[in-house]
Amino acid sequence: MPNNEISWSFIADQINRRRCTPVISNQLILGTLFPNAAVAAEWARTGNYPLADTNLAMVAQYLSVTYRDAYRAKTEYLQFLKQRFLVAAEQEGVIDRGLLDQVRRERALSVSQLVGERLGVPAVGDLENPLNLLAAFDMPIFLTTSPHLLIETALRNLGKRPRTEVYAWHPALEDVIPPEYHPDPNFQPTVDAPLVYHLHGLDEFPDSLVLTEEDHLDFVSNVIHDFREIGKMPNAVRNAISSTILILLGYNMRSWEMRVILQELIRDQPRRPRSVAIQLDPLDAPEILDSARFQEYVQMYLAQDKYRFDIYWGDALSFLKQLWNAWQGG
């Protein structure tokens, strides 16, 4: 289906006016770390998950129940990501084996510390990595439902000074998340010092992750209230959601991430301009039996007045390259 409803020049103009905000999914982050790998399905196999549907939230819910411990499920998931990345990096041979052996011994490293700080991913200058390309746009605020700090690494690759803040989606997280990640009411995001606001926790603190189905429900029950109450979220974030163009990157229409973001944060914002959601071609998803009807449904669903999204059919990197050309005047 053609992408002829995307107004590239308008989006480029809104970037120049600092009125464009990317919303980065965890799926996009995992896709940059594990290209062409079904991470949730692989984790499900390691935990003897009994169902065919390997939605990440469902797998995490199953393991948290069978372990009788949600914290264990979250820590094992993060450990699985680290080991899976190290194995893939060793097989590809792009990272020095001595460095890989060294970081393997640093067991306390979070996923972000291991991948971003120690192994330098995304690599400086790699414009085939969508995070590096995204970081190059003049945007003061980045919203994400990923707990990994790789967009911060991409921003630092360009000499920017991002500030990381985390939404405490559960009252107990106020004590779990250190003060340096709490919202600072005096911080004014700029292009050179942008704000990266994590809605679903940070991988350094497993308790903070929105991972299981129950986590998503708890998140919903709190975010509805907190988004509308002044002081619970940074004003810059509230204003970005309600009055700037949003670019949804890497969200799957059927995922918990997408459902929660749409239903509780994005809908019914009358001041927000028409926005853009990037959706992979359903031909690449074997579980979709009729791709044409599915595309039509998605476009009709997101075009509703309560959402007002146009759809770009393709991958995030292709979208960002085309937007980059428009922004540069190409």
Backbone hydrogen bonds, N-H to C=O, Kabsch-Sander energy under -0.5 kcal/mol:
donor,donor_aa,acceptor,acceptor_aa,energy
6,I,3,N,-1.3
7,S,5,E,-0.5
8,W,6,I,-1.2
11,I,7,S,-2.2
12,A,8,W,-2.6
13,D,9,S,-2.2
14,Q,10,F,-2.2
15,I,11,I,-2.1
16,N,12,A,-1.9
17,R,13,D,-1.4
18,R,15,I,-1.7
19,R,14,Q,-3.3
21,T,245,I,-3.5
23,V,247,I,-3.0
24,I,22,P,-0.5
24,I,143,L,-3.0
25,S,249,L,-2.3
29,I,25,S,-1.5
30,L,26,N,-2.9
31,G,27,Q,-2.0
32,T,28,L,-1.5
33,L,29,I,-1.5
34,F,30,L,-3.0
37,A,34,F,-1.8
39,V,37,A,-1.3
42,E,38,A,-2.2
43,W,39,V,-2.6
44,A,40,A,-2.5
45,R,41,A,-1.8
46,T,42,E,-1.6
47,G,43,W,-1.3
48,N,45,R,-1.3
49,Y,44,A,-2.6
54,T,52,A,-0.8
59,V,55,N,-2.5
60,A,56,L,-2.6
61,Q,57,A,-2.1
62,Y,58,M,-2.5
63,L,59,V,-2.4
64,S,60,A,-2.3
65,V,61,Q,-1.8
66,T,62,Y,-2.7
67,Y,63,L,-2.5
68,R,64,S,-0.5
69,D,64,S,-1.5
73,A,69,D,-1.7
74,K,70,A,-2.2
75,T,71,Y,-2.6
76,E,72,R,-2.7
77,Y,73,A,-1.9
78,L,74,K,-2.2
79,Q,75,T,-2.4
80,F,76,E,-2.5
81,L,77,Y,-2.1
82,K,78,L,-2.0
83,Q,79,Q,-2.5
84,R,80,F,-2.7
85,F,81,L,-2.2
86,L,82,K,-2.3
87,V,83,Q,-2.3
88,A,84,R,-2.0
89,A,85,F,-2.7
90,E,86,L,-2.2
91,Q,87,V,-2.1
92,E,88,A,-2.2
93,G,89,A,-1.6
94,V,89,A,-0.7
95,I,89,A,-0.6
100,L,96,D,-2.0
101,D,97,R,-2.5
102,Q,98,G,-1.9
103,V,99,L,-2.5
104,R,100,L,-1.7
105,R,101,D,-1.0
105,R,102,Q,-0.7
106,E,102,Q,-0.6
106,E,103,V,-0.6
107,R,105,R,-1.6
109,L,106,E,-1.6
114,L,110,S,-2.6
115,V,111,V,-2.9
116,G,112,S,-2.2
117,E,112,S,-1.2
118,R,113,Q,-2.4
119,L,114,L,-1.3
120,G,116,G,-0.7
121,V,115,V,-2.0
126,D,123,A,-1.8
127,L,125,G,-1.4
129,N,126,D,-1.4
132,N,129,N,-0.7
133,L,129,N,-1.6
134,L,130,P,-2.7
135,A,131,L,-2.3
136,A,132,N,-0.8
136,A,133,L,-0.7
137,F,134,L,-1.4
139,M,137,F,-1.8
142,F,195,L,-2.8
143,L,22,P,-2.4
144,T,197,Y,-2.1
145,T,24,I,-2.3
153,T,149,L,-1.4
154,A,150,L,-2.2
155,L,151,I,-2.2
156,R,152,E,-2.5
157,N,153,T,-1.9
158,L,154,A,-0.6
158,L,155,L,-1.1
159,G,156,R,-2.0
160,K,155,L,-2.1
161,R,192,D,-3.1
163,R,194,P,-2.8
165,E,196,V,-2.3
166,V,181,Y,-2.3
167,Y,198,H,-2.8
169,W,167,Y,-1.5
173,L,170,H,-2.3
174,E,171,P,-1.6
175,D,172,A,-1.2
176,V,172,A,-0.8
177,I,173,L,-2.6
181,Y,178,P,-2.1
182,H,179,P,-1.6
187,F,184,D,-1.8
190,T,193,A,-1.8
195,L,140,P,-2.7
196,V,163,R,-3.0
197,Y,142,F,-2.8
197,Y,195,L,-0.6
198,H,165,E,-2.9
198,H,196,V,-0.6
199,L,144,T,-2.8
199,L,197,Y,-0.6
200,H,144,T,-0.5
203,D,147,P,-2.4
205,F,202,L,-1.8
208,S,205,F,-2.4
209,L,206,P,-1.6
210,V,200,H,-1.4
211,L,209,L,-1.0
213,E,57,A,-0.9
216,H,212,T,-1.9
217,L,213,E,-1.9
218,D,214,E,-2.5
219,F,215,D,-2.9
220,V,216,H,-2.4
221,S,217,L,-2.2
222,N,218,D,-1.5
223,V,219,F,-3.1
224,I,220,V,-1.7
226,D,222,N,-2.7
227,F,223,V,-2.6
228,R,224,I,-0.8
229,E,225,H,-1.1
230,I,228,R,-0.6
231,G,233,M,-0.6
232,K,229,E,-1.7
233,M,229,E,-0.5
237,V,234,P,-0.6
238,R,234,P,-2.2
239,N,235,N,-2.8
240,A,236,A,-1.8
241,I,237,V,-2.3
242,S,238,R,-1.9
243,S,239,N,-2.1
244,T,240,A,-1.3
245,I,19,R,-2.3
247,I,21,T,-2.1
248,L,246,L,-0.6
248,L,276,V,-2.6
249,L,23,V,-2.8
249,L,247,I,-0.6
250,G,248,L,-0.6
255,S,252,N,-2.3
259,R,255,S,-2.1
260,V,256,W,-2.6
261,I,257,E,-2.2
262,L,258,M,-2.7
263,Q,259,R,-2.6
264,E,260,V,-2.4
265,L,260,V,-0.5
265,L,261,I,-1.5
266,I,261,I,-2.1
267,R,262,L,-1.9
268,D,306,K,-1.8
272,R,269,Q,-1.6
275,S,308,R,-2.4
276,V,246,L,-2.5
277,A,310,D,-2.5
278,I,248,L,-2.5
279,Q,277,A,-0.6
279,Q,312,Y,-2.9
284,D,281,D,-2.4
285,A,282,P,-1.8
288,I,285,A,-2.1
289,L,287,E,-0.7
294,F,290,D,-2.2
295,Q,291,S,-2.6
296,E,292,A,-2.1
297,Y,293,R,-2.3
298,V,294,F,-2.7
299,Q,295,Q,-2.6
300,M,296,E,-2.3
301,Y,297,Y,-2.9
302,L,298,V,-2.7
303,A,299,Q,-1.3
304,Q,300,M,-0.5
304,Q,301,Y,-1.0
307,Y,304,Q,-1.9
308,R,304,Q,-2.7
309,F,302,L,-2.8
310,D,275,S,-3.0
312,Y,277,A,-2.4
313,W,311,I,-0.6
314,G,279,Q,-2.4
314,G,312,Y,-0.9
319,F,315,D,-2.0
320,L,316,A,-2.8
321,K,317,L,-2.3
322,Q,318,S,-2.0
323,L,319,F,-2.6
324,W,320,L,-2.6
325,N,321,K,-2.1
326,A,322,Q,-1.8
327,W,323,L,-2.8
328,Q,324,W,-2.5
329,G,326,A,-0.9
330,G,325,N,-3.7
